[in-house]
Amino acid sequence: MIILILKTSQPIAELYLYRDKQLLNQLSWQADRHLAETINLKIDQLLSKASLNLTNLDGLGVFTGPGSFTGLRIGLSVANAMAYGLNIPIIGSRGDDWIITIIDQLKKGRDEHIVTPFYGSPARITKPRK
C-alpha cells in the first residue's frame, strides 16, 4: 500500500511517502505564505523521486492540527480533493503517533471521505475597520 501523508500546520510543510510502514521518502520546505503555490509541485517532486505518480497512491493521510489556520485549510483541501479525484481513502489524525495511526487505519480499510481540521483555538481574525 503506497500512502502519501501531508503536514501543513507549520511554516515548514512536510510530505511523507510510505509503502506500508516503510518510509520511502520525505520532503520538507519553507512554505510560509507560498504553500498554495508550491504544495502540488512538491507532491509531484516527492512521487517522482520514488518513480511513482498520483495513480500509484492507495491512500492519503493528513495531520489535522492544531496549527496554522490557513496552512491546515490548504493542506486538507488539497488532500481531500486528491482523495476524491483519485477515488482513494483518506484519514486524518493528530497527536504524537499521528503517522502510525493513519497507516494503521488505512490498512484496516477505513476511509473518512472528508477530513476536517482541528485548529485548537479560534482563528485570529481582525475586526473590519469600517
Sequence and secondary structure as in RCSB ss.txt:
>XXXX:A:sequence
MIILILKTSQPIAELYLYRDKQLLNQLSWQADRHLAETINLKIDQLLSKASLNLTNLDGLGVFTGPGSFTGLRIG
LSVANAMAYGLNIPIIGSRGDDWIITIIDQLKKGRDEHIVTPFYGSPARITKPRK
>XXXX:A:secstr
 EEEEEE SSSEEEEEEEETTEEEEEEEEE GGGHHHHHHHHHHHHHHHTT  GGG  EEEEE  SS HHHHHHH
HHHHHHHHHHHT  EEEE STTHHHHHHHHHHTT   SS     SS         
